[in-house]
Amino acid sequence: MSRESMYPLFRHLQSEGNEAIRGSTGVSVKLKIKRLPETGEWKVCWYEDDVLNEDRSYYAGDQEDAQLTARAMADEAYRMGYSTVEVFS
């Protein structure tokens, strides 16, 4: 099974750019993938209503790991019922 087929929600997000996915709660989630220049690590930042939640953020050693993890995080946020899930890279 390909990685893309495992994450149909994120595949939709990727194909439509930074489009929002709507759920049922009043809290929005934004996931931002960025590289940390001081360490070379990649970080998936989890923002709830534009406030960084460091406990839900993820650090990765490479870009592919960060992207795959962001896909899983977006899918999970959608399943948890967040009102809006957006992914930026």
Secondary structure as the mmCIF struct_conf table of DSSP 4:
data_model
#
loop_
_struct_conf.conf_type_id
_struct_conf.id
_struct_conf.beg_label_comp_id
_struct_conf.beg_label_asym_id
_struct_conf.beg_label_seq_id
_struct_conf.end_label_comp_id
_struct_conf.end_label_asym_id
_struct_conf.end_label_seq_id
HELX_RH_AL_P HELX_RH_AL_P1 ARG A 3 MET A 6
HELX_RH_AL_P HELX_RH_AL_P2 PRO A 8 SER A 15
TURN_TY1_P TURN_TY1_P1 GLU A 16 GLU A 16
BEND BEND1 GLY A 17 ASN A 18
STRN STRN1 ILE A 21 ARG A 22
BEND BEND2 SER A 24 GLY A 26
STRN STRN2 SER A 28 ARG A 35
TURN_TY1_P TURN_TY1_P2 PRO A 37 THR A 39
STRN STRN3 TRP A 42 GLU A 48
TURN_TY1_P TURN_TY1_P3 ASP A 49 ASP A 50
STRN STRN4 VAL A 51 LEU A 52
HELX_RH_3T_P HELX_RH_3T_P1 GLU A 54 ARG A 56
STRN STRN5 TYR A 58 ALA A 60
BEND BEND3 GLY A 61 ASP A 62
HELX_RH_AL_P HELX_RH_AL_P3 GLN A 63 ARG A 79
TURN_TY1_P TURN_TY1_P4 MET A 80 GLY A 81
BEND BEND4 SER A 83 SER A 83
STRN STRN6 THR A 84 PHE A 88
#
